[in-house]
Amino acid sequence: MKKTMKNKICLLGALLLLLTFGSCQKDSDTLIRYDYNDVLAFAAADTSFAAKYEVFWNGMNQNYALWDYEMEHGLDWDAEYEKFHPLFEALDTQKVVSDEEVQKLMEQMVAPLHDGHMVVSFLNHRTGQFVGVDPQSLRNASRADYISDNDLPAFTERWAALAAVNKSDVLESYFGSTHLKTAFSHVLKGGSTRQWISAEIERLGKKTTPTEKEVEKLAGLKQLMSALDAIFLTYNGVQLVNAYNQLVLSFSFLEVPGLEEISPEFAESGLRVSYALLKGNIVYLYLSAFSLSNYLLPSYYNRMNLKGSNEVMGKSIETAWLMWFSKIQELHKAGTLGGVIIDLRGNGGGMLNDYQFVMGALLPSGGFTTNLLRYKRGTARLDYSPLMPQVMPTLPSEHAVVTEPIVVLGDCNSVSMAEVTARSCKLIPNACFIGKRTWGALCGLNENPYFSVNYSGHIGVRRQTSVYVYTPMMASFSMDGKQLEGVGIEPDIEVDLDTKLFNANTSDTQLERALQYIRTGN
């Protein structure tokens, strides 16, 4: 009798597990977040396109922070399931499914969503390749005024202030960089290390009776050159750094000048910072991304464990920022500061804590409220917290508060923290946002890829699970309660960048308008 009862209990337990873990119904709402409890659905997604869509749909159903906003735009999530699930089921019946087919269907799947940060990745189990899409790239590509990163003048490749105004207008300047392209500059085409390798190969190749050691060195240099070309074509980011560092170790016997390891930290925290003092005591800062905290806070910087030339590069960021901040303080104290320009064009965003070192370095200590926010508070679609103020950090150390004109320059490729900074101009009387409407990604993210916060964030694990979704952990609203996700921040003064003029003589129409505003007030 006890054995029979035990068997029944085990059977009941198994059924409950199937109901909990195997749920793939579109109306499934559970008390535990979908990204953790639906293990069987994730497993099914390894071999089924329909199951992938079910993971995406259910995960979004419980995790997404913007359902009411999407509903205002007419999105019916249940109707989306009825529309797309059969299309993904149809892929399962095909003998061959290309990555292009999967991507096209995924683009249609995410197109109605307004999440400016969202990234969705499906593993095409037929090809073994991950296919990724994001709705905001699709949305912005249709903008009449959109200019892609590839088509923009290379602000990040030159000292932006020197490229943008006549050199006679630049009183002093400094450029700091830990960007990977800067780090690799000595081994890229035309770099000093690469030139040395080429010259040495030519010299050794001309020898009629080379020694055994010279023959060995010539062969090694040719192998190194070939290997360098291969990794630069094959890898990027951390993979490129790791592959390069392995070559450095493998070919150390050649004693090539400048061939030394590069910190993998620069793949995630690489940054370009330009400082310039322009005529009229206008202090200029260009920032390619928000990762200043990594270089300005000892707790962050020491964790990077930079040594040798890596540390020299790292210190260049601190130097550039300090020159900008110190000059502002010096001129403000003397009563001769003309204004401040913060150039965030093409800035892809980054760390919230960086706010204190940019706009927060010009504002009073104690924080600055930039927007309202709310969190997901349960797995039901509209389980949200009340709206609450978000207070951004301002510089805690003693500093002068800037009352002179402040201009933030931004464009369609200014993203996330760059947009938060641009939005601040709407709340600061002496600040003005000039340029073009920003990207449209203002909601806050959780950077831990293995954990969701407040029922939102990551669904799956990037490049590990066959479905991965990166979505904000909270929704962000302007102080008057408006949601601008997928829309972006409108400039106070809209100015197009004349790319033809810029490429012809580095005349920067947007920067020139900023200078005009500061100098004339118009």
LOGU-191926 format. One record per residue (C-alpha): residue number from 1; residue in one letter; x, y, z negated. Coordinates in steps of 0.25 Angstrom, whole numbers, padded with zeros to 4 digits. Last residue first. Layout:
<recs>
{NUM,'A',{X,Y,Z}}
...
</recs>
This chain:
<recs>
{522,'N',{0086,0330,0120}}
{521,'G',{0094,0332,0108}}
{520,'T',{0105,0339,0116}}
{519,'R',{0118,0332,0112}}
{518,'I',{0112,0319,0107}}
{517,'Y',{0102,0318,0118}}
{516,'Q',{0112,0321,0129}}
{515,'L',{0121,0311,0123}}
{514,'A',{0110,0300,0123}}
{513,'R',{0107,0303,0137}}
{512,'E',{0121,0302,0141}}
{511,'L',{0121,0288,0134}}
{510,'Q',{0109,0284,0143}}
{509,'T',{0114,0289,0156}}
{508,'D',{0128,0283,0154}}
{507,'S',{0137,0287,0165}}
{506,'T',{0148,0277,0167}}
{505,'N',{0152,0282,0181}}
{504,'A',{0146,0273,0191}}
{503,'N',{0141,0261,0182}}
{502,'F',{0134,0271,0173}}
{501,'L',{0127,0279,0184}}
{500,'K',{0123,0266,0190}}
{499,'T',{0118,0261,0177}}
{498,'D',{0109,0273,0174}}
{497,'L',{0105,0270,0160}}
{496,'D',{0090,0274,0159}}
{495,'V',{0086,0283,0148}}
{494,'E',{0074,0283,0139}}
{493,'I',{0075,0293,0127}}
{492,'D',{0068,0288,0114}}
{491,'P',{0071,0274,0119}}
{490,'E',{0060,0263,0119}}
{489,'I',{0063,0252,0109}}
{488,'G',{0061,0237,0114}}
{487,'V',{0049,0230,0120}}
{486,'G',{0050,0215,0118}}
{485,'E',{0048,0218,0103}}
{484,'L',{0043,0232,0101}}
{483,'Q',{0033,0230,0090}}
{482,'K',{0027,0243,0085}}
{481,'G',{0024,0245,0070}}
{480,'D',{0027,0259,0069}}
{479,'M',{0040,0256,0062}}
{478,'S',{0044,0248,0075}}
{477,'F',{0041,0233,0073}}
{476,'S',{0051,0221,0072}}
{475,'A',{0046,0206,0071}}
{474,'M',{0054,0196,0063}}
{473,'M',{0062,0183,0065}}
{472,'P',{0064,0186,0079}}
{471,'T',{0065,0175,0090}}
{470,'Y',{0075,0165,0094}}
{469,'V',{0069,0153,0100}}
{468,'Y',{0076,0139,0103}}
{467,'V',{0071,0127,0109}}
{466,'S',{0079,0114,0112}}
{465,'T',{0086,0116,0099}}
{464,'Q',{0101,0118,0098}}
{463,'R',{0104,0130,0108}}
{462,'R',{0098,0140,0098}}
{461,'V',{0091,0133,0086}}
{460,'G',{0076,0131,0086}}
{459,'I',{0066,0143,0084}}
{458,'H',{0074,0155,0078}}
{457,'G',{0067,0166,0071}}
{456,'S',{0054,0166,0064}}
{455,'Y',{0046,0160,0052}}
{454,'N',{0053,0171,0043}}
{453,'V',{0067,0167,0047}}
{452,'S',{0071,0156,0056}}
{451,'F',{0084,0148,0055}}
{450,'Y',{0095,0142,0063}}
{449,'P',{0098,0153,0072}}
{448,'N',{0101,0163,0061}}
{447,'E',{0100,0176,0068}}
{446,'N',{0086,0179,0063}}
{445,'L',{0080,0190,0072}}
{444,'G',{0073,0203,0071}}
{443,'C',{0063,0209,0081}}
{442,'L',{0068,0221,0090}}
{441,'A',{0070,0214,0103}}
{440,'G',{0065,0224,0114}}
{439,'W',{0077,0227,0124}}
{438,'T',{0077,0242,0122}}
{437,'R',{0070,0253,0130}}
{436,'K',{0081,0262,0137}}
{435,'G',{0090,0272,0133}}
{434,'I',{0090,0282,0121}}
{433,'F',{0085,0280,0107}}
{432,'C',{0086,0293,0098}}
{431,'A',{0089,0295,0084}}
{430,'N',{0089,0308,0075}}
{429,'P',{0075,0305,0070}}
{428,'I',{0077,0290,0066}}
{427,'L',{0065,0281,0068}}
{426,'K',{0064,0279,0083}}
{425,'C',{0079,0278,0083}}
{424,'S',{0079,0266,0075}}
{423,'R',{0072,0259,0087}}
{422,'A',{0086,0260,0094}}
{421,'T',{0093,0253,0082}}
{420,'V',{0082,0242,0082}}
{419,'E',{0084,0241,0097}}
{418,'A',{0099,0239,0096}}
{417,'M',{0096,0229,0085}}
{416,'S',{0088,0221,0095}}
{415,'V',{0092,0224,0109}}
{414,'S',{0097,0235,0117}}
{413,'N',{0097,0229,0132}}
{412,'C',{0086,0238,0137}}
{411,'D',{0093,0250,0132}}
{410,'G',{0098,0258,0120}}
{409,'L',{0106,0270,0116}}
{408,'V',{0103,0275,0101}}
{407,'V',{0105,0290,0099}}
{406,'I',{0107,0297,0086}}
{405,'P',{0106,0312,0085}}
{404,'E',{0112,0318,0072}}
{403,'T',{0107,0314,0058}}
{402,'V',{0117,0303,0055}}
{401,'V',{0116,0299,0041}}
{400,'A',{0130,0300,0035}}
{399,'H',{0136,0287,0028}}
{398,'E',{0137,0280,0015}}
{397,'S',{0137,0265,0017}}
{396,'P',{0124,0257,0018}}
{395,'L',{0123,0259,0034}}
{394,'T',{0109,0256,0037}}
{393,'P',{0102,0243,0037}}
{392,'M',{0089,0241,0044}}
{391,'V',{0076,0241,0036}}
{390,'Q',{0064,0234,0042}}
{389,'P',{0051,0238,0037}}
{388,'M',{0040,0228,0035}}
{387,'L',{0028,0222,0044}}
{386,'P',{0020,0212,0037}}
{385,'S',{0025,0197,0038}}
{384,'Y',{0020,0189,0050}}
{383,'D',{0012,0176,0052}}
{382,'L',{0006,0178,0065}}
{381,'R',{0010,0165,0073}}
{380,'A',{0009,0156,0060}}
{379,'T',{0022,0152,0056}}
{378,'G',{0024,0161,0044}}
{377,'R',{0029,0175,0040}}
{376,'K',{0035,0180,0053}}
{375,'Y',{0042,0193,0049}}
{374,'R',{0039,0208,0050}}
{373,'L',{0047,0220,0054}}
{372,'L',{0046,0235,0054}}
{371,'N',{0056,0244,0060}}
{370,'T',{0069,0253,0058}}
{369,'T',{0069,0255,0043}}
{368,'F',{0083,0261,0040}}
{367,'G',{0092,0256,0029}}
{366,'G',{0098,0262,0016}}
{365,'S',{0109,0270,0021}}
{364,'P',{0105,0282,0030}}
{363,'L',{0106,0281,0045}}
{362,'L',{0117,0283,0055}}
{361,'A',{0124,0270,0051}}
{360,'G',{0111,0263,0052}}
{359,'M',{0110,0266,0067}}
{358,'V',{0123,0258,0069}}
{357,'F',{0130,0251,0057}}
{356,'Q',{0117,0249,0048}}
{355,'Y',{0110,0243,0060}}
{354,'D',{0121,0232,0061}}
{353,'N',{0113,0224,0050}}
{352,'L',{0103,0220,0061}}
{351,'M',{0113,0212,0069}}
{350,'G',{0112,0211,0084}}
{349,'G',{0107,0219,0095}}
{348,'G',{0110,0217,0110}}
{347,'N',{0115,0231,0113}}
{346,'G',{0114,0234,0127}}
{345,'R',{0113,0249,0124}}
{344,'L',{0115,0251,0110}}
{343,'D',{0123,0264,0110}}
{342,'I',{0122,0272,0097}}
{341,'I',{0124,0287,0100}}
{340,'V',{0126,0296,0088}}
{339,'G',{0125,0311,0088}}
{338,'G',{0133,0324,0088}}
{337,'L',{0140,0323,0074}}
{336,'T',{0147,0336,0071}}
{335,'G',{0142,0338,0056}}
{334,'A',{0155,0334,0050}}
{333,'K',{0148,0323,0042}}
{332,'H',{0141,0318,0055}}
{331,'L',{0154,0318,0063}}
{330,'E',{0161,0309,0053}}
{329,'Q',{0150,0300,0050}}
{328,'I',{0147,0298,0065}}
{327,'K',{0162,0296,0068}}
{326,'S',{0163,0286,0056}}
{325,'F',{0151,0277,0062}}
{324,'W',{0157,0277,0076}}
{323,'M',{0171,0274,0072}}
{322,'L',{0167,0264,0062}}
{321,'W',{0159,0257,0073}}
{320,'A',{0170,0256,0083}}
{319,'T',{0180,0252,0072}}
{318,'E',{0171,0241,0066}}
{317,'I',{0169,0235,0080}}
{316,'S',{0184,0236,0083}}
{315,'K',{0187,0228,0070}}
{314,'G',{0181,0215,0077}}
{313,'M',{0190,0216,0089}}
{312,'V',{0202,0217,0080}}
{311,'E',{0197,0206,0072}}
{310,'N',{0196,0197,0084}}
{309,'S',{0210,0202,0088}}
{308,'G',{0215,0195,0076}}
{307,'K',{0204,0189,0066}}
{306,'L',{0189,0189,0065}}
{305,'N',{0183,0181,0053}}
{304,'M',{0169,0184,0058}}
{303,'R',{0164,0183,0043}}
{302,'N',{0173,0194,0040}}
{301,'Y',{0165,0203,0049}}
{300,'Y',{0152,0200,0043}}
{299,'S',{0155,0202,0028}}
{298,'P',{0164,0214,0032}}
{297,'L',{0153,0221,0039}}
{296,'L',{0157,0230,0051}}
{295,'Y',{0160,0219,0061}}
{294,'N',{0149,0209,0060}}
{293,'S',{0140,0220,0056}}
{292,'L',{0142,0227,0070}}
{291,'S',{0134,0216,0077}}
{290,'F',{0124,0224,0083}}
{289,'A',{0127,0224,0098}}
{288,'S',{0134,0232,0109}}
{287,'L',{0136,0244,0101}}
{286,'Y',{0140,0258,0107}}
{285,'L',{0142,0269,0097}}
{284,'Y',{0143,0284,0100}}
{283,'V',{0146,0296,0091}}
{282,'I',{0142,0310,0097}}
{281,'N',{0152,0320,0093}}
{280,'G',{0148,0330,0104}}
{279,'K',{0157,0322,0114}}
{278,'L',{0156,0307,0111}}
{277,'L',{0162,0299,0100}}
{276,'A',{0163,0284,0104}}
{275,'Y',{0161,0271,0098}}
{274,'S',{0159,0258,0106}}
{273,'V',{0155,0245,0099}}
{272,'R',{0155,0231,0106}}
{271,'L',{0151,0219,0099}}
{270,'G',{0153,0204,0098}}
{269,'S',{0146,0198,0086}}
{268,'E',{0141,0184,0092}}
{267,'A',{0152,0181,0102}}
{266,'F',{0162,0190,0094}}
{265,'E',{0161,0180,0082}}
{264,'P',{0168,0169,0090}}
{263,'S',{0181,0177,0088}}
{262,'I',{0190,0177,0099}}
{261,'E',{0203,0168,0099}}
{260,'E',{0215,0172,0106}}
{259,'L',{0221,0173,0120}}
{258,'G',{0226,0187,0120}}
{257,'P',{0240,0184,0125}}
{256,'V',{0241,0169,0130}}
{255,'E',{0249,0160,0121}}
{254,'L',{0248,0148,0131}}
{253,'F',{0248,0139,0119}}
{252,'S',{0235,0145,0114}}
{251,'F',{0228,0139,0126}}
{250,'S',{0218,0129,0118}}
{249,'L',{0216,0139,0106}}
{248,'V',{0212,0151,0115}}
{247,'L',{0204,0141,0124}}
{246,'Q',{0196,0137,0111}}
{245,'N',{0194,0152,0108}}
{244,'Y',{0188,0154,0122}}
{243,'A',{0178,0142,0121}}
{242,'N',{0174,0147,0107}}
{241,'V',{0172,0162,0112}}
{240,'L',{0165,0157,0124}}
{239,'Q',{0155,0148,0116}}
{238,'V',{0153,0160,0106}}
{237,'G',{0148,0169,0117}}
{236,'N',{0149,0164,0131}}
{235,'Y',{0154,0152,0139}}
{234,'T',{0156,0146,0153}}
{233,'L',{0162,0157,0161}}
{232,'F',{0171,0163,0151}}
{231,'I',{0174,0149,0147}}
{230,'A',{0179,0144,0161}}
{229,'D',{0187,0157,0164}}
{228,'L',{0195,0155,0151}}
{227,'A',{0197,0140,0154}}
{226,'S',{0203,0144,0168}}
{225,'M',{0212,0154,0162}}
{224,'L',{0216,0144,0151}}
{223,'Q',{0219,0133,0161}}
{222,'K',{0227,0142,0170}}
{221,'L',{0235,0147,0157}}
{220,'G',{0238,0133,0153}}
{219,'A',{0243,0128,0167}}
{218,'L',{0252,0140,0167}}
{217,'K',{0257,0137,0153}}
{216,'E',{0260,0123,0156}}
{215,'V',{0268,0127,0169}}
{214,'E',{0275,0137,0161}}
{213,'K',{0279,0127,0150}}
{212,'E',{0284,0117,0160}}
{211,'T',{0292,0128,0166}}
{210,'P',{0288,0135,0179}}
{209,'T',{0297,0133,0192}}
{208,'T',{0290,0142,0202}}
{207,'K',{0284,0152,0193}}
{206,'K',{0272,0159,0200}}
{205,'G',{0261,0152,0192}}
{204,'L',{0267,0156,0179}}
{203,'R',{0266,0171,0182}}
{202,'E',{0252,0170,0188}}
{201,'I',{0247,0162,0176}}
{200,'E',{0253,0172,0167}}
{199,'A',{0247,0183,0174}}
{198,'S',{0233,0177,0173}}
{197,'I',{0235,0173,0159}}
{196,'W',{0239,0188,0155}}
{195,'Q',{0228,0194,0163}}
{194,'R',{0218,0185,0155}}
{193,'T',{0224,0189,0142}}
{192,'S',{0223,0204,0147}}
{191,'G',{0209,0203,0152}}
{190,'G',{0206,0205,0166}}
{189,'K',{0195,0194,0167}}
{188,'L',{0192,0190,0152}}
{187,'V',{0203,0185,0143}}
{186,'H',{0207,0198,0136}}
{185,'S',{0192,0203,0136}}
{184,'F',{0187,0191,0128}}
{183,'A',{0185,0199,0115}}
{182,'T',{0179,0210,0123}}
{181,'K',{0170,0201,0131}}
{180,'L',{0166,0195,0118}}
{179,'H',{0162,0208,0111}}
{178,'T',{0171,0212,0099}}
{177,'S',{0172,0226,0103}}
{176,'G',{0175,0240,0098}}
{175,'F',{0176,0252,0107}}
{174,'Y',{0181,0266,0102}}
{173,'S',{0178,0280,0106}}
{172,'E',{0183,0295,0105}}
{171,'L',{0179,0308,0111}}
{170,'V',{0171,0302,0122}}
{169,'D',{0164,0313,0131}}
{168,'S',{0177,0315,0139}}
{167,'K',{0175,0300,0143}}
{166,'N',{0162,0303,0150}}
{165,'V',{0151,0295,0144}}
{164,'A',{0146,0281,0146}}
{163,'A',{0158,0273,0148}}
{162,'L',{0166,0279,0136}}
{161,'A',{0154,0277,0127}}
{160,'A',{0151,0263,0131}}
{159,'W',{0166,0259,0129}}
{158,'R',{0165,0248,0140}}
{157,'E',{0160,0234,0142}}
{156,'T',{0148,0235,0133}}
{155,'F',{0142,0246,0141}}
{154,'A',{0143,0237,0153}}
{153,'P',{0133,0244,0162}}
{152,'L',{0120,0237,0162}}
{151,'D',{0116,0227,0173}}
{150,'N',{0121,0214,0165}}
{149,'D',{0114,0219,0152}}
{148,'S',{0101,0220,0160}}
{147,'I',{0094,0233,0163}}
{146,'Y',{0079,0234,0160}}
{145,'D',{0072,0247,0165}}
{144,'A',{0061,0240,0172}}
{143,'R',{0059,0230,0161}}
{142,'S',{0057,0216,0167}}
{141,'A',{0070,0210,0162}}
{140,'N',{0066,0216,0148}}
{139,'R',{0055,0206,0147}}
{138,'L',{0062,0194,0152}}
{137,'S',{0074,0197,0143}}
{136,'Q',{0064,0199,0131}}
{135,'P',{0058,0185,0133}}
{134,'D',{0071,0177,0131}}
{133,'V',{0074,0164,0138}}
{132,'G',{0084,0153,0136}}
{131,'V',{0086,0139,0143}}
{130,'F',{0095,0129,0136}}
{129,'Q',{0102,0119,0145}}
{128,'G',{0101,0104,0144}}
{127,'T',{0096,0103,0158}}
{126,'R',{0083,0095,0155}}
{125,'H',{0083,0098,0141}}
{124,'N',{0081,0113,0144}}
{123,'L',{0083,0118,0130}}
{122,'F',{0074,0130,0128}}
{121,'S',{0079,0143,0122}}
{120,'V',{0071,0155,0118}}
{119,'V',{0077,0169,0115}}
{118,'M',{0068,0180,0108}}
{117,'H',{0074,0193,0105}}
{116,'G',{0065,0202,0112}}
{115,'D',{0052,0195,0107}}
{114,'H',{0041,0200,0116}}
{113,'L',{0036,0186,0121}}
{112,'P',{0028,0185,0134}}
{111,'A',{0040,0180,0142}}
{110,'V',{0044,0169,0133}}
{109,'M',{0037,0157,0140}}
{108,'Q',{0039,0163,0154}}
{107,'E',{0054,0164,0152}}
{106,'M',{0053,0149,0146}}
{105,'L',{0047,0145,0159}}
{104,'K',{0058,0151,0168}}
{103,'Q',{0069,0146,0158}}
{102,'V',{0064,0132,0159}}
{101,'E',{0063,0132,0174}}
{100,'E',{0077,0138,0175}}
{99,'D',{0083,0128,0166}}
{98,'S',{0078,0117,0176}}
{97,'V',{0068,0106,0173}}
{96,'V',{0069,0094,0181}}
{95,'K',{0060,0081,0180}}
{94,'Q',{0048,0090,0176}}
{93,'T',{0038,0085,0167}}
{92,'D',{0044,0092,0155}}
{91,'L',{0043,0105,0162}}
{90,'A',{0028,0104,0163}}
{89,'E',{0027,0103,0148}}
{88,'F',{0034,0117,0148}}
{87,'L',{0023,0123,0157}}
{86,'P',{0012,0116,0149}}
{85,'H',{0017,0123,0137}}
{84,'F',{0018,0136,0143}}
{83,'K',{0004,0141,0145}}
{82,'E',{-0003,0134,0134}}
{81,'Y',{0008,0138,0125}}
{80,'E',{0007,0153,0130}}
{79,'A',{-0008,0153,0127}}
{78,'D',{-0005,0150,0112}}
{77,'W',{0005,0161,0112}}
{76,'D',{-0005,0171,0118}}
{75,'L',{0003,0184,0121}}
{74,'G',{-0005,0196,0123}}
{73,'H',{0005,0207,0120}}
{72,'E',{-0002,0209,0106}}
{71,'M',{0000,0194,0105}}
{70,'E',{0015,0195,0106}}
{69,'Y',{0015,0206,0095}}
{68,'D',{0007,0197,0086}}
{67,'W',{0016,0185,0089}}
{66,'L',{0029,0193,0086}}
{65,'A',{0037,0185,0076}}
{64,'Y',{0038,0172,0083}}
{63,'N',{0040,0160,0074}}
{62,'Q',{0028,0151,0073}}
{61,'N',{0022,0152,0087}}
{60,'M',{0036,0154,0092}}
{59,'G',{0041,0140,0087}}
{58,'N',{0028,0134,0092}}
{57,'W',{0030,0139,0106}}
{56,'F',{0045,0137,0107}}
{55,'V',{0044,0123,0101}}
{54,'E',{0032,0120,0110}}
{53,'Y',{0039,0125,0122}}
{52,'K',{0051,0116,0119}}
{51,'A',{0041,0104,0118}}
{50,'A',{0036,0107,0132}}
{49,'F',{0050,0107,0137}}
{48,'S',{0053,0094,0132}}
{47,'T',{0065,0086,0128}}
{46,'D',{0072,0094,0117}}
{45,'A',{0059,0101,0114}}
{44,'A',{0054,0088,0107}}
{43,'A',{0064,0089,0097}}
{42,'F',{0060,0103,0094}}
{41,'A',{0045,0098,0093}}
{40,'L',{0050,0087,0083}}
{39,'V',{0057,0097,0074}}
{38,'D',{0045,0107,0073}}
{37,'N',{0047,0111,0058}}
{36,'Y',{0059,0121,0059}}
{35,'D',{0056,0130,0071}}
{34,'Y',{0041,0128,0068}}
{33,'R',{0042,0135,0055}}
{32,'I',{0036,0128,0043}}
{31,'L',{0021,0131,0039}}
{30,'T',{0016,0126,0053}}
{29,'D',{0008,0132,0064}}
{28,'S',{0006,0124,0077}}
{27,'D',{-0003,0130,0087}}
{26,'K',{0006,0127,0099}}
{25,'Q',{0007,0112,0095}}
{24,'C',{0021,0107,0095}}
{23,'S',{0020,0100,0081}}
{22,'G',{0030,0089,0080}}
{21,'F',{0036,0093,0067}}
{20,'T',{0024,0095,0058}}
{19,'L',{0014,0086,0064}}
{18,'L',{0025,0075,0066}}
{17,'L',{0029,0077,0052}}
{16,'L',{0015,0076,0047}}
{15,'L',{0013,0063,0055}}
{14,'A',{0026,0057,0049}}
{13,'G',{0021,0061,0035}}
{12,'L',{0008,0054,0038}}
{11,'L',{0015,0041,0043}}
{10,'C',{0024,0041,0031}}
{9,'I',{0012,0043,0021}}
{8,'K',{0005,0031,0028}}
{7,'N',{0018,0023,0027}}
{6,'K',{0019,0026,0012}}
{5,'M',{0004,0022,0011}}
{4,'T',{0006,0009,0017}}
{3,'K',{0019,0006,0009}}
{2,'K',{0011,0010,-0004}}
{1,'M',{0000,0000,0000}}
</recs>
